Amino acid sequence: SNTSNAPFDAQFIDGMIIHHQGAIDMANDALTKAEKPEIKTLSQAILKAQDAEIKQMKGWRTQWYPDLKETGGMSMDMGPMSVKDGTEPYDIRFIDAMIPHHEGAIAMAKEALQKAEKPELKTLAEEIIKAQTAEIEQMKQWRAAWVK
């Protein structure tokens, strides 16, 4: 559904807002469902960071593309947008959804480093790559420790 004639920067913003919203939904869910305090703390960090980034991106969107309709985002796999049902403990299912979700954001951000015109978006992309790579490493360590 992507409007390929729309500027890349607009597609990136629209796609990343949708993607961040998926992470926010999962993180909100985890605040009530997670058993491990580590997952609740991570979820609070995700909510804080990604909510701020969405506000920033929406501001840029209004400023830079006031007349451009929703582009549908970027044509790439974003990863899961929700925690799947299953027999594993919720915390493990959360990790198994959030890692590929973060990997989707990192892939989008790496593409933005190549293609974005606005320096603000390149800076944001670098921040997303750094933060979410660190969170993936953390989640992998927890998963290894928690699954015996």
QUIURBEL-V874931 format. One record per backbone hydrogen bond with DSSP energy under -0.5 kcal/mol. NH is the residue of the N-H (numbers start at 1). CO is the residue of the C=O. Records with the same first field share a line. If there is no record, write none. Layout:
NH: CO + CO
This chain:
3: 71
4: 2
6: 3
11: 7
12: 8
13: 9
14: 10
15: 11
16: 12
17: 13
18: 14
19: 15
20: 16
21: 17
22: 18
23: 19
24: 20
25: 21
26: 22
27: 23
28: 24
29: 25
30: 26
31: 27
32: 28 + 29
33: 29
34: 30
39: 36
40: 36
41: 37
42: 38
43: 39
44: 40
45: 41
46: 42
47: 43
48: 44
49: 45
50: 46
51: 47
52: 48
53: 49
54: 50
55: 51
56: 52
57: 53
58: 54
59: 55
60: 56
61: 57
62: 58
63: 59
64: 60
65: 61
68: 65
76: 74
92: 89
93: 89
94: 90
95: 91
96: 92
97: 93 + 94
98: 94
99: 95
101: 97
102: 98
103: 99
104: 100
105: 101
106: 102
107: 103
108: 104
109: 105
110: 106
111: 107
112: 108
113: 109
114: 110
115: 111
116: 112
121: 118
122: 118
123: 119
124: 120
125: 121
126: 122
127: 123
128: 124
129: 125
130: 126
131: 127
132: 128
133: 129
134: 130
135: 131
136: 132
137: 133
138: 134
139: 135
140: 136
141: 137
142: 138
143: 139
144: 140
145: 141
146: 142
147: 143
148: 146
